[in-house]
């Protein structure tokens, strides 16, 4: 009996011929996320607007935060994301995810847009004009932020409506970008 206790169980060890063999473990495969190298995000995002919104219910008021985020890669792709959350960080995170889902391709020729364009979305109206190299980004507010993240360096813009609402101005800018066509 004493001899049986001293012997080691060798069933889990690699066998010489045709027996059980354990594969060597590769890093990053196992528990979710452990050892996995995070891919660097190519998109830059900026918070455009943050608002406290309340919903009045029978039990009182429910406070939430609405975030408007613009995401772009400065190479012609830009998107807008709007989402709500219980706290500021949650709202921003959700809005950033939405912005990356709603990306559009902007036509850029020599660091500007190919032609003049007008757009209307809701109450907001906008005019975008291409400019020569060196003129710079002549735009304000939401339009400026979107143009920067899209990679447009020379453009002139004018908000034709009296709208000061950042969200509506951002939406009309995206509509104007969708109307752009490549000149042949």
Protein Blocks (a to p, Z undefined) as FASTA:
>chain_A
ZZmmmpccfklpccfbhpacdddddehiacehihpacdddfbdcddfbdcddddddfkbc
cddddddddddehnopacddddddfblklmmmmmmmmmmmmgccdddeehiafbdcddde
hjbccddddddehkbpcdehjlmmmmmmnopabdcdddfbfcfbfklmmmmmmmmmmmpc
cdZZ
